[in-house]
């Protein structure tokens, strides 16, 4: 029995790795995360772009958009329910199942929690990770940015709960990437502006899709709500070529 956590990238089917495509084609069932059973998620859209209409794709409902500052009971219940379904499939077939997640399965991924339940129910299962292109890479590529140069550090900060980590990262220098800040974009922008970094910040949303937008953070319309899975890249001050070495 084999469970593969597969990163499908930011949303563009062309950014799926060849290794990932091979895992999809070999799987007896492909599980994809959704917020509602009757809605196609971004992971599923990438998967279906590479497979036939009758591919064995199964949707698993997660509380992907719930506020993390509240109770986590619903999240835990859905993680366990999904894990039980995956474990039951593996137990019945003894084959290989794929869980396709947006981005990379090792970076803030729901797969972590699903795999914990599956391992508990099936200790003998082999869990494999297949990496994917991250949102910060896709955002930097779309904006024509070099994420890091020379001795610069790279700090990835989720801003779902609070902004303390962001403030510390901005003080520390180097490139800072803020994930999942759509609900708090005004606060996020205010912190970046206070740090004197607004002119070095790029905002990205819906990466890899036809609705993708990548633009300077200073140009984002503050009257329009931003999606949860938005990405902000804040570059450090830079000198001329080679000065960061």
KOLTOR-851973 format. One line per field, with one value per atom (N, C-alpha, C): residue number from 1; residue in three letters; chain; atom name; x, y, z. Coordinates in steps of 0.2 Angstrom, whole numbers, m for minus. Example, Ala and Ser with C-alpha at 12.3 -4.5 7.8 and 13.67 -1.06 7.14 Angstrom:
residues 2
i <- 1_1_1_2_2_2
aa <- ALA_ALA_ALA_SER_SER_SER
ch <- A_A_A_A_A_A
at <- N_CA_C_N_CA_C
px <- 66_62_66_64_68_64
py <- m28_m22_m16_m11_m5_0
pz <- 39_39_39_35_36_39
end
This chain:
residues 245
i <- 1_1_1_2_2_2_3_3_3_4_4_4_5_5_5_6_6_6_7_7_7_8_8_8_9_9_9_10_10_10_11_11_11_12_12_12_13_13_13_14_14_14_15_15_15_16_16_16_17_17_17_18_18_18_19_19_19_20_20_20_21_21_21_22_22_22_23_23_23_24_24_24_25_25_25_26_26_26_27_27_27_28_28_28_29_29_29_30_30_30_31_31_31_32_32_32_33_33_33_34_34_34_35_35_35_36_36_36_37_37_37_38_38_38_39_39_39_40_40_40_41_41_41_42_42_42_43_43_43_44_44_44_45_45_45_46_46_46_47_47_47_48_48_48_49_49_49_50_50_50_51_51_51_52_52_52_53_53_53_54_54_54_55_55_55_56_56_56_57_57_57_58_58_58_59_59_59_60_60_60_61_61_61_62_62_62_63_63_63_64_64_64_65_65_65_66_66_66_67_67_67_68_68_68_69_69_69_70_70_70_71_71_71_72_72_72_73_73_73_74_74_74_75_75_75_76_76_76_77_77_77_78_78_78_79_79_79_80_80_80_81_81_81_82_82_82_83_83_83_84_84_84_85_85_85_86_86_86_87_87_87_88_88_88_89_89_89_90_90_90_91_91_91_92_92_92_93_93_93_94_94_94_95_95_95_96_96_96_97_97_97_98_98_98_99_99_99_100_100_100_101_101_101_102_102_102_103_103_103_104_104_104_105_105_105_106_106_106_107_107_107_108_108_108_109_109_109_110_110_110_111_111_111_112_112_112_113_113_113_114_114_114_115_115_115_116_116_116_117_117_117_118_118_118_119_119_119_120_120_120_121_121_121_122_122_122_123_123_123_124_124_124_125_125_125_126_126_126_127_127_127_128_128_128_129_129_129_130_130_130_131_131_131_132_132_132_133_133_133_134_134_134_135_135_135_136_136_136_137_137_137_138_138_138_139_139_139_140_140_140_141_141_141_142_142_142_143_143_143_144_144_144_145_145_145_146_146_146_147_147_147_148_148_148_149_149_149_150_150_150_151_151_151_152_152_152_153_153_153_154_154_154_155_155_155_156_156_156_157_157_157_158_158_158_159_159_159_160_160_160_161_161_161_162_162_162_163_163_163_164_164_164_165_165_165_166_166_166_167_167_167_168_168_168_169_169_169_170_170_170_171_171_171_172_172_172_173_173_173_174_174_174_175_175_175_176_176_176_177_177_177_178_178_178_179_179_179_180_180_180_181_181_181_182_182_182_183_183_183_184_184_184_185_185_185_186_186_186_187_187_187_188_188_188_189_189_189_190_190_190_191_191_191_192_192_192_193_193_193_194_194_194_195_195_195_196_196_196_197_197_197_198_198_198_199_199_199_200_200_200_201_201_201_202_202_202_203_203_203_204_204_204_205_205_205_206_206_206_207_207_207_208_208_208_209_209_209_210_210_210_211_211_211_212_212_212_213_213_213_214_214_214_215_215_215_216_216_216_217_217_217_218_218_218_219_219_219_220_220_220_221_221_221_222_222_222_223_223_223_224_224_224_225_225_225_226_226_226_227_227_227_228_228_228_229_229_229_230_230_230_231_231_231_232_232_232_233_233_233_234_234_234_235_235_235_236_236_236_237_237_237_238_238_238_239_239_239_240_240_240_241_241_241_242_242_242_243_243_243_244_244_244_245_245_245
aa <- UNK_UNK_UNK_UNK_UNK_UNK_UNK_UNK_UNK_UNK_UNK_UNK_UNK_UNK_UNK_UNK_UNK_UNK_UNK_UNK_UNK_UNK_UNK_UNK_UNK_UNK_UNK_UNK_UNK_UNK_UNK_UNK_UNK_UNK_UNK_UNK_UNK_UNK_UNK_UNK_UNK_UNK_UNK_UNK_UNK_UNK_UNK_UNK_UNK_UNK_UNK_UNK_UNK_UNK_UNK_UNK_UNK_UNK_UNK_UNK_UNK_UNK_UNK_UNK_UNK_UNK_UNK_UNK_UNK_UNK_UNK_UNK_UNK_UNK_UNK_UNK_UNK_UNK_UNK_UNK_UNK_UNK_UNK_UNK_UNK_UNK_UNK_UNK_UNK_UNK_UNK_UNK_UNK_UNK_UNK_UNK_UNK_UNK_UNK_UNK_UNK_UNK_UNK_UNK_UNK_UNK_UNK_UNK_UNK_UNK_UNK_UNK_UNK_UNK_UNK_UNK_UNK_UNK_UNK_UNK_UNK_UNK_UNK_UNK_UNK_UNK_UNK_UNK_UNK_UNK_UNK_UNK_UNK_UNK_UNK_UNK_UNK_UNK_UNK_UNK_UNK_UNK_UNK_UNK_UNK_UNK_UNK_UNK_UNK_UNK_UNK_UNK_UNK_UNK_UNK_UNK_UNK_UNK_UNK_UNK_UNK_UNK_UNK_UNK_UNK_UNK_UNK_UNK_UNK_UNK_UNK_UNK_UNK_UNK_UNK_UNK_UNK_UNK_UNK_UNK_UNK_UNK_UNK_UNK_UNK_UNK_UNK_UNK_UNK_UNK_UNK_UNK_UNK_UNK_UNK_UNK_UNK_UNK_UNK_UNK_UNK_UNK_UNK_UNK_UNK_UNK_UNK_UNK_UNK_UNK_UNK_UNK_UNK_UNK_UNK_UNK_UNK_UNK_UNK_UNK_UNK_UNK_UNK_UNK_UNK_UNK_UNK_UNK_UNK_UNK_UNK_UNK_UNK_UNK_UNK_UNK_UNK_UNK_UNK_UNK_UNK_UNK_UNK_UNK_UNK_UNK_UNK_UNK_UNK_UNK_UNK_UNK_UNK_UNK_UNK_UNK_UNK_UNK_UNK_UNK_UNK_UNK_UNK_UNK_UNK_UNK_UNK_UNK_UNK_UNK_UNK_UNK_UNK_UNK_UNK_UNK_UNK_UNK_UNK_UNK_UNK_UNK_UNK_UNK_UNK_UNK_UNK_UNK_UNK_UNK_UNK_UNK_UNK_UNK_UNK_UNK_UNK_UNK_UNK_UNK_UNK_UNK_UNK_UNK_UNK_UNK_UNK_UNK_UNK_UNK_UNK_UNK_UNK_UNK_UNK_UNK_UNK_UNK_UNK_UNK_UNK_UNK_UNK_UNK_UNK_UNK_UNK_UNK_UNK_UNK_UNK_UNK_UNK_UNK_UNK_UNK_UNK_UNK_UNK_UNK_UNK_UNK_UNK_UNK_UNK_UNK_UNK_UNK_UNK_UNK_UNK_UNK_UNK_UNK_UNK_UNK_UNK_UNK_UNK_UNK_UNK_UNK_UNK_UNK_UNK_UNK_UNK_UNK_UNK_UNK_UNK_UNK_UNK_UNK_UNK_UNK_UNK_UNK_UNK_UNK_UNK_UNK_UNK_UNK_UNK_UNK_UNK_UNK_UNK_UNK_UNK_UNK_UNK_UNK_UNK_UNK_UNK_UNK_UNK_UNK_UNK_UNK_UNK_UNK_UNK_UNK_UNK_UNK_UNK_UNK_UNK_UNK_UNK_UNK_UNK_UNK_UNK_UNK_UNK_UNK_UNK_UNK_UNK_UNK_UNK_UNK_UNK_UNK_UNK_UNK_UNK_UNK_UNK_UNK_UNK_UNK_UNK_UNK_UNK_UNK_UNK_UNK_UNK_UNK_UNK_UNK_UNK_UNK_UNK_UNK_UNK_UNK_UNK_UNK_UNK_UNK_UNK_UNK_UNK_UNK_UNK_UNK_UNK_UNK_UNK_UNK_UNK_UNK_UNK_UNK_UNK_UNK_UNK_UNK_UNK_UNK_UNK_UNK_UNK_UNK_UNK_UNK_UNK_UNK_UNK_UNK_UNK_UNK_UNK_UNK_UNK_UNK_UNK_UNK_UNK_UNK_UNK_UNK_UNK_UNK_UNK_UNK_UNK_UNK_UNK_UNK_UNK_UNK_UNK_UNK_UNK_UNK_UNK_UNK_UNK_UNK_UNK_UNK_UNK_UNK_UNK_UNK_UNK_UNK_UNK_UNK_UNK_UNK_UNK_UNK_UNK_UNK_UNK_UNK_UNK_UNK_UNK_UNK_UNK_UNK_UNK_UNK_UNK_UNK_UNK_UNK_UNK_UNK_UNK_UNK_UNK_UNK_UNK_UNK_UNK_UNK_UNK_UNK_UNK_UNK_UNK_UNK_UNK_UNK_UNK_UNK_UNK_UNK_UNK_UNK_UNK_UNK_UNK_UNK_UNK_UNK_UNK_UNK_UNK_UNK_UNK_UNK_UNK_UNK_UNK_UNK_UNK_UNK_UNK_UNK_UNK_UNK_UNK_UNK_UNK_UNK_UNK_UNK_UNK_UNK_UNK_UNK_UNK_UNK_UNK_UNK_UNK_UNK_UNK_UNK_UNK_UNK_UNK_UNK_UNK_UNK_UNK_UNK_UNK_UNK_UNK_UNK_UNK_UNK_UNK_UNK_UNK_UNK_UNK_UNK_UNK_UNK_UNK_UNK_UNK_UNK_UNK_UNK_UNK_UNK_UNK_UNK_UNK_UNK_UNK_UNK_UNK_UNK_UNK_UNK_UNK_UNK_UNK_UNK_UNK_UNK_UNK_UNK_UNK_UNK_UNK_UNK_UNK_UNK_UNK_UNK_UNK_UNK_UNK_UNK_UNK_UNK_UNK_UNK_UNK_UNK_UNK_UNK_UNK_UNK_UNK_UNK_UNK_UNK_UNK_UNK_UNK_UNK_UNK_UNK_UNK_UNK_UNK_UNK_UNK_UNK_UNK_UNK_UNK_UNK_UNK_UNK_UNK_UNK_UNK_UNK_UNK_UNK_UNK_UNK_UNK_UNK_UNK_UNK_UNK_UNK_UNK_UNK_UNK_UNK_UNK_UNK_UNK_UNK_UNK_UNK_UNK_UNK_UNK_UNK_UNK_UNK_UNK_UNK_UNK
ch <- A_A_A_A_A_A_A_A_A_A_A_A_A_A_A_A_A_A_A_A_A_A_A_A_A_A_A_A_A_A_A_A_A_A_A_A_A_A_A_A_A_A_A_A_A_A_A_A_A_A_A_A_A_A_A_A_A_A_A_A_A_A_A_A_A_A_A_A_A_A_A_A_A_A_A_A_A_A_A_A_A_A_A_A_A_A_A_A_A_A_A_A_A_A_A_A_A_A_A_A_A_A_A_A_A_A_A_A_A_A_A_A_A_A_A_A_A_A_A_A_A_A_A_A_A_A_A_A_A_A_A_A_A_A_A_A_A_A_A_A_A_A_A_A_A_A_A_A_A_A_A_A_A_A_A_A_A_A_A_A_A_A_A_A_A_A_A_A_A_A_A_A_A_A_A_A_A_A_A_A_A_A_A_A_A_A_A_A_A_A_A_A_A_A_A_A_A_A_A_A_A_A_A_A_A_A_A_A_A_A_A_A_A_A_A_A_A_A_A_A_A_A_A_A_A_A_A_A_A_A_A_A_A_A_A_A_A_A_A_A_A_A_A_A_A_A_A_A_A_A_A_A_A_A_A_A_A_A_A_A_A_A_A_A_A_A_A_A_A_A_A_A_A_A_A_A_A_A_A_A_A_A_A_A_A_A_A_A_A_A_A_A_A_A_A_A_A_A_A_A_A_A_A_A_A_A_A_A_A_A_A_A_A_A_A_A_A_A_A_A_A_A_A_A_A_A_A_A_A_A_A_A_A_A_A_A_A_A_A_A_A_A_A_A_A_A_A_A_A_A_A_A_A_A_A_A_A_A_A_A_A_A_A_A_A_A_A_A_A_A_A_A_A_A_A_A_A_A_A_A_A_A_A_A_A_A_A_A_A_A_A_A_A_A_A_A_A_A_A_A_A_A_A_A_A_A_A_A_A_A_A_A_A_A_A_A_A_A_A_A_A_A_A_A_A_A_A_A_A_A_A_A_A_A_A_A_A_A_A_A_A_A_A_A_A_A_A_A_A_A_A_A_A_A_A_A_A_A_A_A_A_A_A_A_A_A_A_A_A_A_A_A_A_A_A_A_A_A_A_A_A_A_A_A_A_A_A_A_A_A_A_A_A_A_A_A_A_A_A_A_A_A_A_A_A_A_A_A_A_A_A_A_A_A_A_A_A_A_A_A_A_A_A_A_A_A_A_A_A_A_A_A_A_A_A_A_A_A_A_A_A_A_A_A_A_A_A_A_A_A_A_A_A_A_A_A_A_A_A_A_A_A_A_A_A_A_A_A_A_A_A_A_A_A_A_A_A_A_A_A_A_A_A_A_A_A_A_A_A_A_A_A_A_A_A_A_A_A_A_A_A_A_A_A_A_A_A_A_A_A_A_A_A_A_A_A_A_A_A_A_A_A_A_A_A_A_A_A_A_A_A_A_A_A_A_A_A_A_A_A_A_A_A_A_A_A_A_A_A_A_A_A_A_A_A_A_A_A_A_A_A_A_A_A_A_A_A_A_A_A_A_A_A_A_A_A_A_A_A_A_A_A_A_A_A_A_A_A_A_A_A_A_A_A_A_A_A_A_A_A_A_A_A_A_A_A_A_A_A_A_A_A_A_A_A_A_A_A_A_A_A_A_A_A_A_A_A_A_A_A_A_A_A_A_A
at <- N_CA_C_N_CA_C_N_CA_C_N_CA_C_N_CA_C_N_CA_C_N_CA_C_N_CA_C_N_CA_C_N_CA_C_N_CA_C_N_CA_C_N_CA_C_N_CA_C_N_CA_C_N_CA_C_N_CA_C_N_CA_C_N_CA_C_N_CA_C_N_CA_C_N_CA_C_N_CA_C_N_CA_C_N_CA_C_N_CA_C_N_CA_C_N_CA_C_N_CA_C_N_CA_C_N_CA_C_N_CA_C_N_CA_C_N_CA_C_N_CA_C_N_CA_C_N_CA_C_N_CA_C_N_CA_C_N_CA_C_N_CA_C_N_CA_C_N_CA_C_N_CA_C_N_CA_C_N_CA_C_N_CA_C_N_CA_C_N_CA_C_N_CA_C_N_CA_C_N_CA_C_N_CA_C_N_CA_C_N_CA_C_N_CA_C_N_CA_C_N_CA_C_N_CA_C_N_CA_C_N_CA_C_N_CA_C_N_CA_C_N_CA_C_N_CA_C_N_CA_C_N_CA_C_N_CA_C_N_CA_C_N_CA_C_N_CA_C_N_CA_C_N_CA_C_N_CA_C_N_CA_C_N_CA_C_N_CA_C_N_CA_C_N_CA_C_N_CA_C_N_CA_C_N_CA_C_N_CA_C_N_CA_C_N_CA_C_N_CA_C_N_CA_C_N_CA_C_N_CA_C_N_CA_C_N_CA_C_N_CA_C_N_CA_C_N_CA_C_N_CA_C_N_CA_C_N_CA_C_N_CA_C_N_CA_C_N_CA_C_N_CA_C_N_CA_C_N_CA_C_N_CA_C_N_CA_C_N_CA_C_N_CA_C_N_CA_C_N_CA_C_N_CA_C_N_CA_C_N_CA_C_N_CA_C_N_CA_C_N_CA_C_N_CA_C_N_CA_C_N_CA_C_N_CA_C_N_CA_C_N_CA_C_N_CA_C_N_CA_C_N_CA_C_N_CA_C_N_CA_C_N_CA_C_N_CA_C_N_CA_C_N_CA_C_N_CA_C_N_CA_C_N_CA_C_N_CA_C_N_CA_C_N_CA_C_N_CA_C_N_CA_C_N_CA_C_N_CA_C_N_CA_C_N_CA_C_N_CA_C_N_CA_C_N_CA_C_N_CA_C_N_CA_C_N_CA_C_N_CA_C_N_CA_C_N_CA_C_N_CA_C_N_CA_C_N_CA_C_N_CA_C_N_CA_C_N_CA_C_N_CA_C_N_CA_C_N_CA_C_N_CA_C_N_CA_C_N_CA_C_N_CA_C_N_CA_C_N_CA_C_N_CA_C_N_CA_C_N_CA_C_N_CA_C_N_CA_C_N_CA_C_N_CA_C_N_CA_C_N_CA_C_N_CA_C_N_CA_C_N_CA_C_N_CA_C_N_CA_C_N_CA_C_N_CA_C_N_CA_C_N_CA_C_N_CA_C_N_CA_C_N_CA_C_N_CA_C_N_CA_C_N_CA_C_N_CA_C_N_CA_C_N_CA_C_N_CA_C_N_CA_C_N_CA_C_N_CA_C_N_CA_C_N_CA_C_N_CA_C_N_CA_C_N_CA_C_N_CA_C_N_CA_C_N_CA_C_N_CA_C_N_CA_C_N_CA_C_N_CA_C_N_CA_C_N_CA_C_N_CA_C_N_CA_C_N_CA_C_N_CA_C_N_CA_C_N_CA_C_N_CA_C_N_CA_C_N_CA_C_N_CA_C_N_CA_C_N_CA_C_N_CA_C_N_CA_C_N_CA_C_N_CA_C_N_CA_C_N_CA_C_N_CA_C_N_CA_C_N_CA_C_N_CA_C_N_CA_C_N_CA_C_N_CA_C_N_CA_C_N_CA_C_N_CA_C_N_CA_C_N_CA_C_N_CA_C_N_CA_C_N_CA_C_N_CA_C
px <- 4_0_4_3_7_3_4_0_5_4_8_5_9_7_10_6_8_7_12_12_10_5_3_5_8_10_5_6_1_m6_m6_m13_m12_m6_m5_m4_m8_m6_0_3_10_15_14_19_19_15_15_22_25_32_30_35_35_34_37_37_30_27_20_15_16_12_12_18_19_15_15_11_4_1_m6_m8_m4_m6_m6_m2_m1_m6_m9_m13_m20_m22_m28_m34_m32_m37_m33_m36_m33_m38_m36_m40_m38_m43_m41_m45_m42_m46_m50_m56_m61_m64_m68_m71_m79_m81_m88_m88_m92_m91_m94_m97_m100_m96_m90_m86_m79_m77_m70_m65_m60_m54_m49_m44_m38_m34_m33_m29_m33_m39_m43_m42_m43_m42_m36_m30_m24_m23_m26_m26_m30_m36_m40_m37_m33_m30_m26_m23_m19_m22_m28_m31_m37_m40_m46_m52_m58_m64_m66_m64_m66_m61_m56_m50_m53_m50_m53_m51_m55_m54_m59_m57_m62_m61_m66_m66_m66_m62_m62_m63_m68_m70_m66_m63_m59_m61_m60_m61_m56_m55_m49_m49_m55_m56_m58_m59_m61_m56_m58_m53_m50_m43_m39_m39_m41_m41_m47_m52_m57_m56_m62_m61_m59_m54_m52_m55_m61_m65_m67_m70_m72_m66_m61_m55_m53_m52_m50_m55_m61_m66_m66_m64_m64_m57_m52_m46_m46_m49_m50_m55_m60_m65_m62_m58_m54_m49_m45_m40_m43_m49_m53_m54_m57_m59_m53_m47_m41_m39_m38_m36_m40_m47_m51_m50_m49_m47_m41_m36_m29_m30_m34_m34_m38_m43_m47_m43_m39_m36_m28_m25_m18_m14_m16_m13_m10_m10_m6_m12_m12_m17_m13_m15_m12_m17_m14_m17_m14_m18_m15_m16_m11_m12_m9_m12_m9_m2_2_9_13_16_20_18_18_15_19_25_29_29_25_24_17_15_9_3_4_m1_m6_m12_m17_m15_m10_m8_m5_m2_2_m3_m9_m14_m18_m19_m22_m18_m11_m6_m6_m6_m6_m12_m18_m23_m22_m20_m19_m14_m8_m3_m6_m10_m13_m17_m21_m25_m22_m17_m13_m6_m3_4_9_7_11_11_7_7_14_16_22_19_22_20_26_24_29_27_32_31_34_30_32_31_37_37_33_31_28_31_30_32_27_31_27_24_20_17_22_27_32_36_38_42_38_31_27_26_25_24_30_36_43_44_42_43_39_32_28_30_33_34_41_45_52_57_56_60_65_70_75_73_71_69_75_80_86_93_97_104_109_115_121_119_120_120_113_108_101_98_94_90_83_79_72_68_63_59_52_48_41_37_32_28_21_17_10_7_2_m1_m8_m10_m17_m19_m15_m16_m15_m8_m6_0_3_8_15_15_21_27_26_32_34_29_30_35_33_37_44_45_52_55_52_56_58_53_55_61_61_67_73_73_79_82_79_82_81_83_82_75_74_67_62_56_51_45_42_36_30_25_19_14_11_6_0_m6_m12_m15_m13_m15_m20_m24_m30_m35_m36_m41_m38_m32_m29_m24_m26_m22_m20_m25_m24_m19_m20_m15_m8_m8_m1_2_m2_1_3_0_2_8_9_16_21_20_25_27_22_23_27_25_29_36_38_45_48_45_48_49_45_46_41_36_30_32_37_40_44_45_49_44_38_33_28_27_23_18_12_6_4_2_0_m7_m11_m17_m19_m23_m25_m20_m14_m8_m9_m7_m8_m15_m19_m26_m27_m33_m34_m36_m37_m39_m33_m27_m21_m19_m17_m15_m9_m4_3_4_5_6_9_12_15_9_11_7_3_7_5_m1_m2_m7_m13_m13_m19_m25_m31_m37_m39_m38_m40_m47_m51_m59_m61_m57_m59_m56_m60_m57_m53_m47_m42_m44_m42_m43_m38_m40_m37_m30_m29_m23_m19_m18_m14_m7_m2_5_8_12_15_23_27_34_37_41_44_52_55_62_66_72_76_79_82_85_91_93_98_102_109_114_115_120_122_123_125_127_132_131_136_137_134_134_131_127_124_128_134_138_141
py <- m6_0_6_11_17_23_28_34_40_43_48_55_60_67_70_72_75_83_87_94_95_98_99_107_110_117_122_128_134_134_130_130_129_130_129_122_119_111_110_115_114_114_116_116_110_105_98_95_92_89_82_80_73_68_68_63_63_69_69_66_67_65_57_54_47_44_48_45_45_51_51_45_44_38_31_31_24_23_28_28_24_20_17_22_27_32_39_44_51_55_57_61_68_73_80_84_89_93_98_98_103_106_112_115_113_111_108_102_97_91_92_98_99_105_106_111_109_110_108_113_110_114_115_119_120_114_110_104_99_98_94_96_103_106_104_104_102_95_91_84_82_84_82_85_90_92_87_82_77_70_70_63_63_57_56_58_59_61_56_49_44_42_47_45_44_40_39_44_50_56_56_57_57_64_67_74_72_76_75_82_83_90_91_97_100_107_109_116_121_121_125_132_135_142_145_140_142_146_151_155_151_151_147_150_156_159_156_152_150_142_139_132_128_123_118_111_111_105_102_107_105_103_106_104_97_96_89_84_85_80_78_84_83_79_81_77_70_68_61_58_61_58_56_61_60_55_55_50_43_42_35_33_38_36_33_37_35_28_27_21_15_16_11_9_14_12_8_10_7_0_m1_m8_m12_m10_m14_m16_m11_m12_m14_m12_m14_m10_m5_m2_5_9_16_21_26_31_38_43_50_55_59_65_71_74_80_86_90_96_102_108_114_115_118_119_113_113_107_104_97_94_95_98_99_106_110_117_119_119_121_117_111_107_103_102_98_91_89_82_80_84_83_79_82_80_74_74_68_62_62_57_54_59_57_52_54_49_42_42_36_32_35_31_28_31_29_23_23_17_12_13_9_10_7_8_6_1_m2_2_7_11_14_14_18_25_30_37_40_43_46_53_57_64_66_69_71_79_82_90_93_99_104_111_114_121_125_130_134_140_143_150_155_155_160_160_154_153_156_154_156_163_166_174_177_175_178_178_172_171_175_176_180_187_189_196_198_193_194_196_193_194_188_190_185_185_179_179_180_178_179_179_183_184_184_181_181_178_182_180_181_184_185_179_180_175_175_169_169_167_171_169_168_163_162_162_166_168_167_163_163_168_172_177_176_170_168_170_170_171_178_180_187_189_195_197_198_195_195_193_187_184_188_191_196_201_205_210_208_203_200_199_196_194_200_206_212_215_215_218_214_208_203_204_208_208_202_202_197_197_192_192_189_192_189_188_182_180_179_182_181_177_172_167_168_167_166_173_179_185_189_185_189_192_189_192_198_198_203_208_209_212_219_223_230_230_225_225_223_219_216_222_226_232_237_238_243_241_235_233_234_232_233_240_244_251_254_252_255_253_247_245_248_252_256_251_246_241_240_245_245_245_249_249_243_239_233_226_227_222_221_214_212_207_208_205_200_194_189_185_184_180_175_170_165_163_162_160_153_153_148_147_152_151_157_157_163_169_169_175_177_175_177_184_187_194_195_198_199_207_210_218_220_226_229_230_228_229_236_241_248_249_245_246_242_238_234_238_237_240_238_243_241_240_242_241_235_231_224_219_214_209_204_202_198_190_186_179_176_171_168_166_163_160_166_171_177_176_179_179_186_188_194_193_195_195_201_202_208_207_211_210_215_213_218_223_229_234_230_232_229_234_233_237_235_236_234_227_224_217_215_209_206_209_215_218_214_209_204_198_197_191_192
pz <- 0_0_0_m4_m5_m6_m2_m2_m5_m10_m13_m12_m8_m8_m13_m18_m24_m25_m26_m27_m34_m36_m43_m45_m41_m43_m41_m43_m42_m45_m50_m54_m61_m64_m71_m73_m77_m78_m81_m85_m88_m83_m76_m71_m67_m69_m65_m68_m63_m65_m68_m72_m75_m70_m65_m59_m57_m56_m54_m58_m65_m70_m70_m69_m69_m63_m57_m51_m52_m56_m57_m62_m67_m71_m68_m63_m60_m54_m52_m46_m47_m42_m43_m41_m37_m36_m34_m36_m35_m31_m25_m21_m21_m21_m22_m16_m14_m8_m11_m8_m11_m4_m5_0_0_m6_m6_m11_m10_m14_m22_m23_m29_m33_m30_m33_m35_m41_m43_m40_m37_m34_m39_m37_m42_m43_m38_m38_m43_m43_m47_m55_m56_m62_m66_m62_m64_m66_m61_m63_m69_m69_m75_m82_m82_m88_m91_m87_m89_m90_m88_m88_m92_m93_m97_m92_m95_m91_m86_m87_m83_m78_m77_m72_m65_m61_m54_m49_m50_m46_m41_m34_m29_m25_m24_m20_m12_m8_m1_1_6_8_14_14_20_21_27_29_27_21_18_19_20_20_27_32_38_42_46_50_55_55_59_66_67_74_78_75_79_81_82_84_78_80_75_75_78_78_71_67_61_56_57_53_55_61_63_61_62_60_52_48_41_39_42_41_43_48_50_45_43_39_32_29_23_24_29_31_31_34_34_27_23_16_12_13_9_12_18_21_19_19_17_10_5_m1_m2_2_1_4_10_13_8_4_0_m7_m9_m15_m15_m9_m8_m14_m17_m22_m20_m25_m24_m25_m20_m20_m20_m24_m24_m21_m17_m14_m18_m22_m26_m22_m21_m17_m21_m20_m24_m21_m25_m23_m21_m15_m14_m7_m7_m1_5_5_11_13_10_12_14_20_22_19_19_15_19_17_20_20_16_15_22_25_32_37_37_42_40_33_30_31_30_31_38_43_50_51_49_50_47_40_37_40_42_46_52_55_62_60_55_53_50_46_42_43_49_50_45_41_36_29_29_22_21_15_13_11_14_12_8_2_m3_m4_m5_m6_m13_m17_m24_m24_m25_m24_m30_m29_m34_m33_m38_m39_m34_m30_m25_m28_m24_m26_m26_m21_m21_m27_m30_m36_m42_m42_m48_m48_m42_m41_m44_m41_m43_m51_m53_m60_m65_m63_m66_m66_m60_m59_m62_m64_m66_m60_m54_m49_m47_m45_m42_m34_m32_m25_m20_m21_m17_m21_m19_m22_m17_m19_m14_m7_m2_5_8_4_6_9_14_17_14_14_12_18_19_25_22_24_22_28_28_34_32_36_35_39_37_41_42_43_45_52_57_64_66_65_67_63_64_60_63_69_73_69_66_62_56_53_47_50_55_58_59_62_64_57_53_46_43_43_39_43_49_53_51_50_49_42_38_31_27_21_16_13_9_6_10_10_14_10_11_7_12_11_15_12_15_12_16_12_15_19_16_19_16_12_8_13_18_23_27_27_31_27_21_16_18_21_23_29_34_39_37_32_29_26_22_18_23_28_33_36_38_41_36_30_25_23_23_22_28_34_40_40_37_36_31_27_21_15_15_9_4_4_0_m8_m9_m16_m18_m14_m16_m15_m15_m13_m19_m21_m26_m24_m26_m24_m30_m28_m33_m30_m35_m33_m39_m38_m43_m48_m45_m49_m53_m59_m64_m67_m66_m69_m73_m77_m81_m77_m71_m67_m63_m65_m61_m62_m56_m56_m52_m55_m52_m53_m48_m48_m42_m42_m36_m31_m25_m19_m19_m20_m20_m24_m30_m35_m34_m28_m27_m25_m27_m25_m18_m14_m7_m5_m10_m9_m11_m14_m17_m12_m10_m6_m9_m6_m9_m7_m12_m10_m5_m1_5_2_m3_m6_m10_m7_m10_m8_m12_m10_m11_m6_m6_m6_m10_m10_m9_m3_m1_m2_m7_m8_m3_m2_2_m2_1_m3_m6_m13_m16_m20_m20_m24_m31_m33_m40_m41_m47_m48_m43_m40_m36_m29_m27_m21_m15_m17_m12_m10_m14_m13_m6
end
